């Protein structure tokens, strides 16, 4: 009896995390629709670029930023150097008068140097972007238009991956799924997380900046705390190349989840629906349930193994699970595009499981080394 309860509960929770939550959002969107009321607004913008030893790419990033069509007199560009030890600071200084350099006296991590930039920024809207991310010429203008809506506290761009031939690519169906989910969250209430490579926030949302917490996640929580929301803007995109080494991509996912768990642990109060209403359900569903999926998968497999001789139903279910794992391993081993989705799902959940173990043993990640992504092609800076 206990094995059956464990099996069906685990299967239900896995299905809820990936299918049930978006289905519930779709149903809710029929009755609840909060469109973003965009408009032409020209607030003072501070564009913040966090950098750590980016001598090879920082000039390209600065040129891409200075080529934005946003009014020059309304745009402040700040490069926050995390105690870079290469030529990054010298290159930034060569743009004196157009770009401001803020240097940390010692390594503190991405959010720590972003905080240094926030402290000297004069903008009413703060835009954050990674060095490896290229923007279309209207990137800033596009994302800022969302702040014409007084309910919007922060805005996420969409990620656009560029292949070696300059074509937009990515993680296929899974990326489309994530974007679809974010569209639904924006329509119904609020995003739960932002794209860390390119996002914007009102200055007041950044007042309680945490130098040791993942900024793209924590900024949404700050916005909700102030009575505002986070939204996705499909017209604002950050373009960058995929990480060259798949092993490094796996480690990036592990670090992202460790940092995300740390943010949620500090803000666990926001899971209280009495105080935070619909957002607490979103936070539980999109973040916590997703991060618990690998444990549900293990429980489903183990309990199914116990039940396999009880009926043909459990035997069939067990064979389906084995088939999934075989397909995933085959996809990882061969790189087959046909098996790409099961391979990706398995690797994602292995990364989450690894993150939980690293978090449980006390690891908290604040320092950073930028992802070794290939430079975006010139074509990537236009839509």
C-alpha positions as CSV (number, residue, x, y, z in Angstrom):
1,X,0.0,0.0,0.0
2,X,2.8,2.5,0.9
3,X,4.7,1.6,-2.3
4,X,1.6,2.4,-4.3
5,X,1.0,5.7,-2.6
6,X,4.6,6.6,-3.1
7,X,4.6,5.7,-6.7
8,X,1.4,7.5,-7.7
9,X,2.2,10.6,-5.6
10,X,5.7,10.8,-7.2
11,X,4.3,10.4,-10.7
12,X,1.6,13.0,-10.0
13,X,4.1,15.5,-8.7
14,X,6.5,15.1,-11.7
15,X,3.6,15.5,-14.1
16,X,2.3,18.5,-12.1
17,X,5.7,20.2,-12.2
18,X,6.0,20.0,-16.0
19,X,2.4,19.8,-17.2
20,X,0.0,20.5,-14.4
21,X,1.3,23.9,-13.5
22,X,1.2,25.3,-17.1
23,X,-2.2,23.7,-17.6
24,X,-3.5,25.4,-14.5
25,X,-2.1,28.7,-15.7
26,X,-3.8,28.3,-19.1
27,X,-7.1,27.6,-17.4
28,X,-6.7,30.6,-15.1
29,X,-5.7,32.9,-18.0
30,X,-9.3,32.5,-19.4
31,X,-10.6,34.4,-16.4
32,X,-7.6,36.5,-15.4
33,X,-5.6,38.6,-17.9
34,X,-3.2,41.3,-16.9
35,X,-1.9,42.8,-20.1
36,X,1.2,45.0,-19.9
37,X,0.2,48.6,-20.9
38,X,3.3,49.6,-22.8
39,X,4.0,53.2,-23.8
40,X,6.7,55.6,-25.0
41,X,8.5,56.6,-21.9
42,X,12.0,58.0,-21.6
43,X,13.2,57.6,-18.0
44,X,16.8,58.1,-17.0
45,X,18.4,54.7,-17.5
46,X,21.5,53.3,-15.9
47,X,22.9,50.4,-17.9
48,X,24.9,48.1,-15.7
49,X,27.5,45.6,-17.0
50,X,29.0,43.2,-14.5
51,X,32.5,42.1,-15.6
52,X,35.2,39.8,-14.3
53,X,38.4,39.5,-16.5
54,X,36.5,40.3,-19.7
55,X,39.4,41.9,-21.6
56,X,38.7,39.9,-24.7
57,X,35.0,40.8,-24.9
58,X,34.4,44.0,-23.0
59,X,35.1,46.4,-25.9
60,X,32.6,44.6,-28.1
61,X,30.0,44.9,-25.3
62,X,30.6,48.6,-24.7
63,X,30.3,49.3,-28.5
64,X,27.1,47.3,-28.7
65,X,25.7,49.3,-25.7
66,X,26.8,52.7,-27.0
67,X,25.1,51.9,-30.4
68,X,21.7,51.7,-28.7
69,X,19.1,54.1,-30.1
70,X,18.1,55.3,-26.6
71,X,18.7,59.1,-26.2
72,X,22.3,59.5,-25.2
73,X,21.5,62.2,-22.6
74,X,19.1,59.8,-20.9
75,X,21.5,56.8,-20.8
76,X,24.2,56.2,-18.2
77,X,26.6,53.2,-18.9
78,X,28.4,51.7,-15.9
79,X,30.8,48.8,-16.0
80,X,31.2,47.1,-12.6
81,X,34.5,45.3,-12.5
82,X,34.8,42.5,-10.0
83,X,38.4,43.2,-9.2
84,X,39.5,42.2,-12.7
85,X,43.1,41.3,-13.0
86,X,43.5,41.4,-16.8
87,X,43.1,44.4,-19.1
88,X,39.3,44.9,-18.6
89,X,39.6,48.1,-16.5
90,X,42.0,49.7,-18.8
91,X,39.7,49.1,-21.8
92,X,36.7,50.5,-19.9
93,X,38.8,53.6,-18.9
94,X,39.5,54.3,-22.5
95,X,35.8,55.1,-22.9
96,X,36.0,57.8,-20.2
97,X,33.3,60.4,-20.6
98,X,30.9,57.8,-22.1
99,X,31.3,54.9,-19.7
100,X,31.8,54.9,-16.0
101,X,34.0,52.3,-14.3
102,X,33.2,51.0,-10.8
103,X,35.9,48.6,-9.5
104,X,35.5,46.3,-6.5
105,X,38.6,46.4,-4.3
106,X,38.4,42.6,-3.9
107,X,36.3,39.8,-5.5
108,X,32.8,39.8,-4.1
109,X,30.7,38.1,-6.9
110,X,28.4,39.3,-9.6
111,X,25.7,40.7,-7.3
112,X,28.2,42.4,-5.1
113,X,29.6,44.5,-8.0
114,X,26.1,45.1,-9.3
115,X,25.4,46.6,-5.9
116,X,28.4,48.9,-6.2
117,X,27.0,50.1,-9.5
118,X,23.5,50.6,-8.1
119,X,25.0,52.8,-5.3
120,X,26.4,55.3,-7.9
121,X,23.7,54.9,-10.5
122,X,21.5,57.9,-11.2
123,X,18.8,56.2,-13.3
124,X,15.2,55.7,-12.5
125,X,15.3,52.4,-14.4
126,X,18.3,50.1,-14.0
127,X,19.1,47.7,-16.8
128,X,21.4,44.7,-16.2
129,X,23.3,42.8,-18.9
130,X,26.1,40.3,-19.1
131,X,29.2,40.9,-21.2
132,X,28.5,37.9,-23.5
133,X,25.0,39.2,-24.4
134,X,24.5,41.4,-27.5
135,X,21.4,43.5,-27.9
136,X,19.4,44.7,-30.9
137,X,19.8,48.5,-31.5
138,X,16.4,49.1,-29.9
139,X,17.1,46.7,-27.0
140,X,16.9,49.4,-24.2
141,X,14.1,51.3,-25.8
142,X,12.1,48.1,-26.1
143,X,12.5,46.9,-22.5
144,X,11.9,50.3,-21.0
145,X,8.5,50.7,-22.7
146,X,7.1,48.2,-20.2
147,X,7.5,50.7,-17.4
148,X,4.7,52.8,-18.7
149,X,2.6,50.3,-16.8
150,X,2.7,51.3,-13.1
151,X,2.1,47.7,-12.0
152,X,5.4,46.6,-13.5
153,X,8.4,46.4,-11.2
154,X,10.9,44.4,-13.4
155,X,11.1,43.1,-16.9
156,X,12.8,40.0,-18.4
157,X,14.0,39.7,-21.9
158,X,14.0,36.4,-23.9
159,X,17.2,34.5,-24.6
160,X,18.2,34.0,-28.2
161,X,21.0,31.5,-28.7
162,X,23.2,31.9,-31.8
163,X,24.9,29.0,-33.6
164,X,28.3,29.3,-35.4
165,X,26.5,30.2,-38.7
166,X,24.7,33.2,-37.0
167,X,21.3,31.5,-36.9
168,X,19.1,31.7,-33.9
169,X,19.0,28.2,-32.2
170,X,18.7,26.9,-28.6
171,X,17.6,24.0,-26.5
172,X,14.7,23.4,-28.8
173,X,11.3,22.4,-27.4
174,X,12.4,22.9,-23.8
175,X,13.3,26.6,-24.4
176,X,10.0,27.1,-26.2
177,X,8.2,25.5,-23.2
178,X,9.9,27.9,-20.8
179,X,9.0,30.9,-22.8
180,X,5.4,29.7,-23.1
181,X,5.3,29.3,-19.3
182,X,6.7,32.8,-18.8
183,X,4.1,34.2,-21.2
184,X,1.3,32.6,-19.2
185,X,2.8,33.8,-15.9
186,X,2.9,37.4,-17.2
187,X,-0.6,37.2,-18.4
188,X,-2.0,35.8,-15.2
189,X,0.1,37.6,-12.6
190,X,3.9,37.8,-12.4
191,X,7.0,36.0,-13.5
192,X,8.9,34.0,-10.9
193,X,12.3,34.6,-12.4
194,X,14.1,36.8,-14.9
195,X,16.7,36.2,-17.6
196,X,19.9,37.0,-15.9
197,X,21.7,38.1,-19.1
198,X,19.4,41.0,-19.8
199,X,16.7,42.4,-17.5
200,X,15.5,45.8,-16.1
201,X,14.0,47.0,-12.9
202,X,12.7,50.2,-11.3
203,X,15.1,51.8,-9.0
204,X,12.9,51.3,-5.9
205,X,12.8,47.5,-6.6
206,X,16.6,47.5,-6.3
207,X,16.8,49.4,-3.0
208,X,17.1,46.2,-0.9
209,X,19.7,44.6,-3.1
210,X,21.3,41.4,-1.7
211,X,25.0,41.1,-2.6
212,X,25.0,37.4,-1.9
213,X,21.7,36.3,-3.7
214,X,21.0,35.5,-7.4
215,X,19.8,38.9,-8.8
216,X,17.6,37.6,-11.6
217,X,15.5,35.6,-9.0
218,X,15.8,38.0,-6.0
219,X,14.7,41.0,-8.1
220,X,11.3,39.5,-8.8
221,X,10.8,38.7,-5.2
222,X,11.7,42.3,-4.3
223,X,9.2,43.6,-6.9
224,X,6.4,41.4,-5.4
225,X,7.3,42.6,-1.9
226,X,6.8,46.2,-3.0
227,X,3.4,45.4,-4.6
228,X,4.6,45.2,-8.2
229,X,5.2,42.3,-10.6
230,X,7.7,40.9,-13.0
231,X,6.8,40.5,-16.7
232,X,8.3,39.0,-19.9
233,X,8.8,41.2,-22.9
234,X,8.9,39.0,-26.1
235,X,10.1,42.0,-28.1
236,X,13.3,42.4,-26.0
237,X,16.0,39.8,-26.6
238,X,19.5,39.1,-25.5
239,X,21.6,37.3,-28.1
240,X,24.5,35.1,-27.2
241,X,26.4,32.0,-28.2
242,X,25.9,28.6,-26.5
243,X,28.6,27.5,-24.1
244,X,31.3,25.7,-26.0
245,X,31.8,22.9,-23.4
246,X,28.8,20.8,-22.4
247,X,30.4,20.0,-19.1
248,X,30.7,23.7,-18.3
249,X,27.0,24.1,-19.2
250,X,26.1,21.4,-16.7
251,X,28.2,23.1,-14.0
252,X,26.5,26.4,-14.9
253,X,23.1,24.8,-14.3
254,X,24.3,23.4,-11.0
255,X,25.5,26.8,-9.8
256,X,22.3,28.4,-10.9
257,X,20.1,26.0,-8.9
258,X,22.4,26.2,-5.8
259,X,22.0,30.0,-5.9
260,X,18.3,29.8,-6.5
261,X,17.8,27.4,-3.6
262,X,19.7,29.9,-1.4
263,X,17.4,32.7,-2.5
264,X,14.3,30.7,-1.8
265,X,15.5,29.5,1.6
266,X,15.9,33.2,2.7
267,X,12.5,34.1,1.3
268,X,10.5,31.0,2.3
269,X,7.9,33.3,3.9
270,X,6.8,34.1,0.3
271,X,5.3,30.6,0.1
272,X,2.5,31.8,2.4
273,X,-0.6,32.2,0.3
274,X,-2.4,34.3,2.9
275,X,0.1,37.1,2.5
276,X,1.3,36.6,-1.1
277,X,-1.7,35.1,-2.7
278,X,-1.4,33.8,-6.2
279,X,2.4,34.4,-6.3
280,X,3.0,32.0,-3.5
281,X,1.4,29.2,-5.6
282,X,3.5,30.3,-8.6
283,X,6.7,30.2,-6.5
284,X,5.9,26.8,-5.1
285,X,5.0,25.4,-8.5
286,X,7.6,26.9,-10.8
287,X,10.6,26.8,-8.4
288,X,10.2,24.4,-5.5
289,X,8.3,21.7,-7.3
290,X,10.6,21.8,-10.3
291,X,13.6,21.5,-8.0
292,X,12.1,18.5,-6.2
293,X,11.4,16.6,-9.5
294,X,14.7,14.5,-9.3
295,X,13.6,13.2,-5.9
296,X,10.2,12.3,-7.2
297,X,11.8,10.5,-10.2
298,X,13.9,8.4,-7.9
299,X,11.0,7.6,-5.6
300,X,8.8,6.7,-8.6
301,X,11.5,4.3,-10.0
302,X,12.2,2.6,-6.7
303,X,8.5,2.2,-5.7
304,X,7.7,1.0,-9.2
305,X,10.5,-1.7,-8.9
306,X,8.8,-2.9,-5.7
307,X,5.4,-3.1,-7.5
308,X,6.5,-4.5,-10.8
309,X,5.3,-8.1,-10.0
310,X,1.9,-6.9,-8.7
311,X,0.2,-6.2,-12.1
312,X,0.8,-5.6,-15.7
313,X,0.1,-2.0,-15.1
314,X,3.1,-1.6,-12.9
315,X,5.2,-3.7,-15.2
316,X,4.3,-1.5,-18.1
317,X,5.0,1.7,-16.1
318,X,8.4,0.3,-15.1
319,X,9.3,-0.5,-18.7
320,X,8.2,3.1,-19.7
321,X,10.6,4.5,-17.1
322,X,13.4,2.2,-18.2
323,X,12.7,3.2,-21.8
324,X,12.9,6.9,-20.9
325,X,16.3,6.5,-19.1
326,X,17.6,4.4,-22.0
327,X,16.6,7.0,-24.5
328,X,18.1,9.8,-22.4
329,X,21.4,8.0,-22.0
330,X,21.4,7.2,-25.7
331,X,20.8,10.9,-26.5
332,X,23.7,11.9,-24.2
333,X,26.0,9.3,-25.7
334,X,25.2,9.8,-29.4
335,X,24.1,13.4,-29.5
336,X,21.0,12.3,-31.4
337,X,18.6,15.1,-32.1
338,X,15.7,12.6,-31.9
339,X,16.6,11.8,-28.3
340,X,17.5,15.4,-27.4
341,X,14.5,16.1,-25.1
342,X,14.9,13.0,-22.8
343,X,18.7,13.6,-22.7
344,X,18.1,17.3,-21.8
345,X,15.5,16.4,-19.1
346,X,17.8,13.8,-17.5
347,X,20.8,16.2,-17.5
348,X,18.7,19.0,-16.0
349,X,17.5,16.9,-13.2
350,X,21.0,15.5,-12.6
351,X,22.2,19.1,-12.3
352,X,19.3,19.9,-9.8
353,X,20.1,16.8,-7.8
354,X,23.8,17.7,-7.7
355,X,22.9,21.3,-6.6
356,X,20.8,20.0,-3.7
357,X,23.8,17.9,-2.5
358,X,26.1,20.8,-2.8
359,X,23.6,23.1,-0.9
360,X,23.1,20.4,1.8
361,X,26.8,20.3,2.5
362,X,26.8,24.0,3.1
363,X,28.0,25.3,-0.3
364,X,26.8,28.9,-1.1
365,X,28.0,30.4,-4.4
366,X,28.8,34.1,-4.5
367,X,32.0,34.4,-6.5
368,X,31.7,33.9,-10.2
369,X,33.6,33.2,-13.4
370,X,31.7,34.3,-16.5
371,X,30.5,31.5,-18.8
372,X,32.9,30.9,-21.6
373,X,30.4,31.6,-24.3
374,X,31.5,32.4,-27.9
375,X,31.1,35.9,-29.1
376,X,27.8,36.9,-30.6
377,X,28.0,37.5,-34.4
378,X,27.4,41.0,-35.8
379,X,24.1,39.7,-37.2
380,X,22.9,38.9,-33.7
381,X,22.6,42.6,-32.8
382,X,19.7,43.1,-35.2
383,X,16.3,41.4,-35.0
